[in-house]
Amino acid sequence: MEHIRRYHARELDTAHGKIIIEGPVPPEELQKLSFHQDLTAFRTPEKQFAAIIEIAKRPEGRMMIARLDNTIIAYATFLHPDPLERWSEGNLENLIELGAIEVASEYRGNRIGKSLLQVSMLDDMMEDYIVITTEYYWHWDLKRTGLTIWQYRDMMIKMMQAGGLEVAATDEPEIASHPANCLMVRIGKRVDQTSIDRFNSLRIVNRYNK
């Protein structure tokens, strides 16, 4: 499947100044920027910055960023599901995963996460894709935000809905292991029914089993 990236950008006026939401950003442009030291949700900032550059190099990889001047203060990654995950078993080339979204703590509350998702979906190419994200409560920044699991879940769902993703039922074991976890899905307008059926067979494997 051909992956054609069409760049989009939006300016966001905040108390911190004008924040640029943009992407997909190619790896050579990412390397010219700095990475905020508070982006530590998944690994150290240095390792995470290296990881997002590698994602941007993939044929299907899409890096959406928010930057203040030349510093990345938030990002969202889109790539094919991990080969070890259930979602890769259907060999769906038109299935892409919102793998991570993170906003540096001092910039939260400025609709940056929602804006990242909205700008991501401006690309007409996304109408050819099933976009998924898997939300696990153990990845959430509960301690620093002071939110309960359910408050944080509600916040994440609302943010994902800004990009057109909606909660979908699944019996995937890791998601089903806790009621706060969830799968969210956006099906592009041009996705064929065969792909939708194959995805649904991955989403609920034990539909007819007791």
N, C-alpha and C positions, 0 to 999 in steps of 0.2 A: 504494500500500500504506500503510495507516494505521500510524503509529509511535506507540505508547503507551509512555511511559517510566514504569517503576515503580521508585521509589527503594529502594535497599537499602544497609545500612551494617553494618560490623563493626569492633570494637575490637581492636587488636593491642598487647599489652603488650611493650615493648622496653626496653633499657637507656637509651634516650633519653626514655622516657616513653610515655604512651598515644597511639598513632597511630590515627586514624580513617580507615578505608577506606570510601569512599562513592561513590554515584552512581546514575544519571546526575545530574550537577550542572548546573542551568540557568545560562545566561550571567550573569544578574543576581546569582546567588550567587557565582559565580567572581570577579566583579569586586570583591567585598567582601574577598577574600583576597589575601595576598601570594604571590609565586612565588620559590622558592628559587633563589639566584644560581648554584648549581652545576648547574642543569638546562640544559646547553649542548650536548647531543648533536646537535641539528639546526640550531640558530641561537642567537643571543643570547637570554638569558632574557626580555628585554623583548619581543622579536619572537615568541618561542615562546608566551609568555603570551597575547599578542594573538591568535596563531593558534588556540590551544585555545578561546578565547572565541568566535571565529568558527565553529569546528567545532560548538560547543554550540548555536549558533543555527540550524544546518541542521536540516531536518525529520527526517532520519535520524541526525543526529549525536549521539553519546553520549560524555560526558566522565566518566571514572572517575578519582577522585583519592585520594591518601593525604595527610593533613595532620597536622601537629603543631601544635596550637593553631590559629592562623589562617594558617599557612604551608603551601603546597602543596609537598610534598617528593617526590612521585612522581605519575605520571599514566598513563592509557592512553586512547587515542582510538579510536573506532569511527565509520566513515563509509563512504559508497559509494566504490568504487574510483575513482581518477583517470580522467577521460575518455580520457586518452592511453594508459592501460594496457590490456593484452589483456583483463583481467577485466571491463571495462565493455562489451565488444563484444557480449555476449549480452543486454544490456538486462534483466538480472535484478534486479528491485526487491528481491528477498529475498536478495541477496548483499551482505554488509557486510564491511569490511576493518578488522582491527586495524591501524591505520595507524602507531601509534607507542606504545612503552611505555618509560618512563625513570624511574629512581630516582636521586636525588641520592647521590653516592658515599659520603658518611659514614653513610648509612642502609642501605646494601646489606648483605646477609647476615641480614636480619630477616624474610625471606619476604614482603616487601612486594609484589614483582612477582607472585608466585603468588597472594597474597591479592586483588590488584586483579582478576586474571582470574577467580578463584573468585566474587567478589562480582558481577562483570559477568554471569556465567552464572546467577546466582540469579533473574534476571528471566525469567519464563516466556516473554516475547516472543522471547527468543533461540531458542526451539524452532521458530520460524517462519523462521529464517534459516540460510543457509550463511555461516559466518564463516571468513575466510581471513586469514593473515598471510604476508608474504613476508620471509624473512630473508636479508640480504646481509652478507657478512663485512666489507665496507668501512664498515658502519655501527657495528661493534662496538668497544667501548672496550678494545681489546687492550693498548694501551700502559699505561693506568692500572691495569688489573687484573693485568697480568703473565701472563695466560693465553695459551695457544696458540690458534690458530684452532679446533682440534678440541675443546679443552676448553671454549672459549666456546660453540661450537655445541651441545655436549652440555648445557651449562647452560641455553641458550635453549630447547632442545627440552623439557627437563624442566619449565621454567617454563610453557611453552605447554601442555604436557600437563595441568598443574593446572587449566586452563580447558577441558579436553576436546579440544584441538586435537591432531591427529596429522599426521606427515609424509606427504605425498602426492606421487606422481610427477608431473612436468610437463616439457614441452619448451619452456616459455617461455624465450626466448633469454637474458635477463639472469640468470635463476635458473640456467639450465643452463651459464652461462659459467664457473662455478667449483663444484667438488664440495662445498664447505662451505655454499653457499647452499641454501636449501630453501623449499618451500611447505608450510604447515601448514593444516589444514582441520578444521572442526567442522561437521557437518551436523545441524541441529535435527531433533527427532523428528517435527515436522509438515511438513517440507519435502516437496513432492510430487515424484514420480518424474520428471516432465517437467523440472522445474527442475534436478534432479540430473543428468539426461542433458545438458541444455544446458550446465551447469557443466563436466561432464566433457569436453565437446567443446571448451571453452576451455582446459581443463587440458592436454590432449594433442591438439594440432591435427594433427600429422603422424603420426597413428596408423597409417595405411595407406600412407604414402609412404616410399619408400626413398631 
